Amino acid sequence: MYLNCHSYYSLRYGTFSEVELLKLAIENNVNCIALTDINNTSACMNFVQQAKKQNIKPIIGVDFRNGNTQQFIAIAKNNKGFENINHYLSSFLESKTAIPEKPKFLEEVFIIYPFEKVLELNLTSFAENEFIGISIAEINKLRFSYLKKYEDKLVIQQQVTIRNKKDFNAHRLLRAIDNNTLLSKLPKTEECLETDVIHSAEVLQKYFKEFPFVITNTKRLLQQCTIDFGFDTARKNQNLQVYCHSFDEDYKMLLQLCNDKLHKRYPIPTEKVHARLQKELKVIIELKFVSFFLINYDIINYAKKNNFFHVGRGSGANSIVAYIIGITDVDPIELDLYFERFINPFRASPPDFDIDFSWKDRNTVTQYIFDRFDNVALLATYNTFKYRAVVRELGKVFGLPKEEIDKLSKRVAGHKLDDISKLVLKYGKLIEGFPNYVSVHSAGVLILDKPIHYYSATSLPPKGFATVQFDMNIADDVGVFKFDILGQRGLAKIKDALAIIKENNPNAPEIDITDIERFKKDKKINNLLKTGGAIGAYYVESPAMRGLMQKLQTQDYLGLVAASSIIRPGVSGSGMKEEFIKRHRFPEKRKEAHPILLEIMPETYGVMVYQEDVMKVANKFADLTLGEADVLRRGMSGKYRSVEEFKAVEDKFVSNCRKKGHKDALIFEVWNQIKSFAGYAFAKGHSASYAVESYQSLFLKCYYPIEFMTAVLNNGGGFYSAEHYIHEAKMCGALIELPCINHSDHANKVKGKTIYLGFGYLKNVEQLTIQRILTERQLFGDFLSLDNFMDRIAISIEQVTALIRINAFRGMKVSKTALLWKATFKLNTTKTKQVQEQVKLFHSQHQNFEIPPLSNHWLENVYDEIELLGFTIHDYFSLVTDTFCPHIKAKEMPQFTNQNVLLYGQLVTTRFNKTSQGKLMRLSTFIDIDGNYFDAVHFTDVVSLYPINGMGIYACYGKITNRFDFCSMNVLKSKKMSIASDPRF
């Protein structure tokens, strides 16, 4: 009986979830109800799924509105009607145009016009599928309206948006947030009515007893509606089922690819390789996942043809089929990777590859997917109201001062609350977790059999790719499974480094960056791992990772794969990281492992490091099949965890172990190890995939460090700041030059061993001006003087001043100060905002100004660099004005283990961490005066006494600790050193 109900996916309007709506229906004895969110279909599929579980007949549609002005409601008669509604709504969402007062004819769709809208438009004729909606509040008006005679067109339209007064207040607050206005100034036209609530079926019929035909019409309309997406235990895979023209063609194509490409991966394939290949193909064909492999192969093949680098990672690296046809670059035989971790008969959903491309290439690949396949869209994700955000929004709506809002959002202890503040917290708690706005999933691409609008309306975010309105959880439930196409900077660094090397070293031998086997065995490359020299290399450059590799003395591929996994919270938090390091460094410690676990996991010394280890233990220790073992692994992950499933898995694990004769003490020790980290551990194939990319980066860092560091800088760096990557380039032998009119480009540029910083760092110079400079220089040669530059480039006084201050004209042998005066005299500063862009026919005659000799202090250059670039290329230690006391250097730390010493360091990076008791501590990385790294920890007792206040030089006094030959400092005291001030001020 309810044709117009909202969930909180009517963004910043609705006040409860679609599940809560179904609870309301049950409480009010309503067995059929329609969800019609405002210009949104996000909740529709989950609503249908949950309704059927509750034995409620679901109806779905859309409440079409411009702002808060309701135009009409569209109700889907069936799935085709829902598709038509989605298609129609999408035309407005994608074009960002207003919705008309009357829609075009939509097949298999009922249109309901609000009573007031019909009166406003003075409608007198209605199509067969069009109706007039009457709410309880409008019954009196109907008695005296000309619309009363349309007995066959009147239906109940009792809007349901709120449950009670509290919901109504929350609704008004959401509307005020949406309108960015004070609650006291929110127009009534922006609100729903306090009567927009649900009533029991009996009460609703009493309201309309005077007009029984309205009840009859409503029931008849509802009876004609039915919707189904195949929600059940045997849900169908809705992805594109056939890549070629038939399943047989797909099957033959996959076999042919494997046969053609087998010998490239395995020149002399062993029986083990053949057996594994046949086993995988059998499962892939039985589970009908052939098209999934071929679609991914198609995408990778396109990328390779266009010289786009990629990494196929995640559990997909466990497949020999994926390895042979080139989707991944990790050999599952070499690493003993279980195919069942990727695909097994127990898994209802298709497997998924995570495929990384360069951040520069990802959009091109995505466009190819949209062009290549018919039914494609990006997956959505919802940003919800978080505590701090909602408190800030509500604080503004109530008109609280900023100071009060800050205290509320930070939950300041002992802060006394007035009545308004209490209201903010009360409604903040209610609204927290509501969807706030829809965004695009970071990686998910949908490639489906049916049209996208069969499932959802779509919008066009800024990148211009159609995006559905539902998220990955709803997608999985209905059998819509995503392809993960991601962008990362590591691959762009590799690609750009190769181009820079070719330009800077034209006679250098060709580099085969895919020759991973050679890189793995290169001692110089492996030495970078064990000595902490991996700055700039993707995935292995963070202080924690570099410190771990030094503790492990990592010097091979498998060691790097292990390090990538044990740094994860699960292994680290369970204490197994420390145990693994011990057993790795000191072979005699391996005897402490339980013999059964050591036999199961000899490669990791009886320590569970990878997700696959959970499967190994479940399989060999508890006699679960590998398929069941993967169910156990997934049952422990955050995504799939449920109390019932977890308990059932635990019971089976324990029962099987007891049957094998294991003692309870051992059973529960092993089980607790699994439980402590299974949800956080990496798939071994995932770590191995990234390790391949790390080796490619490390090869470039090892043999072409200056070019590689330039590529790192040109791709936005990574874990560290641009300033620090410039320092690393210096340590690699580079000479750093500030932006130069005749040598620099927009990006950083290498000539020999000199890196010319790019104009892109100059925040005060516009993109268009930089483009003019580069184009002019390319077409007509270098700039000969300031006069020559200003003749050729249309530029404002502000921008030419920035170029002079950064010393970009230094090749002209005139001081910065003199150039600044000349530029000021030559440019009419009253016209700086209107730059003359037309090319001059004749060169101007320049008047030469006599400028007396002007002095320039070197510190002025430092502060100009800091202001214009955000950093200086000068040595920070030379700026310190405080006296340096006797101290040691980073390289000497091992000689002072367990002693209190003084170290001076320039801050590289710092972050807070929490102890197991929830207290704050600080982890910092510094470089000493020689440019060498050291790590320092401010534990909880000193972290607040000695804060780190931004970049600079710090005196760090503390105790040197040595863990597995890796030294760091436990800080007892620290102080930021004073530096010389700008002499101009």
ZIRA-V617879 format. One record per helix or strand. SS is the DSSP state (h for helix, s for strand). FROM is the first residue (numbers start at 1). TO is the last residue. If there is no record, write none. Layout:
SS/FROM/TO + SS/FROM/TO
//
This chain:
s/2/5 + h/18/27 + s/32/38 + h/44/53 + s/57/66 + s/69/76 + h/79/95 + s/109/114 + h/115/121 + s/130/134 + h/136/143 + h/146/149 + s/154/156 + s/160/160 + h/165/179 + h/183/185 + h/188/190 + h/201/207 + h/209/223 + s/239/239 + h/247/265 + h/271/286 + h/290/305 + s/310/313 + h/314/318 + h/320/325 + h/339/341 + s/354/358 + h/362/372 + s/375/384 + h/387/398 + h/402/409 + h/419/431 + s/435/448 + h/452/454 + s/458/460 + s/466/468 + h/472/478 + s/483/488 + h/489/504 + h/516/521 + h/523/530 + h/543/552 + h/557/566 + h/569/573 + h/576/585 + h/587/592 + h/595/600 + h/602/604 + h/611/620 + h/626/636 + h/643/660 + h/664/677 + h/684/703 + h/705/714 + h/722/731 + s/735/737 + s/749/751 + s/754/756 + h/759/761 + h/767/780 + h/786/792 + h/797/805 + h/810/812 + h/816/826 + h/829/831 + h/858/869 + h/876/879 + s/880/880 + s/888/888 + h/890/896 + s/897/897 + s/900/914 + s/920/927 + s/933/938 + s/953/963 + s/966/976 + s/979/979
//
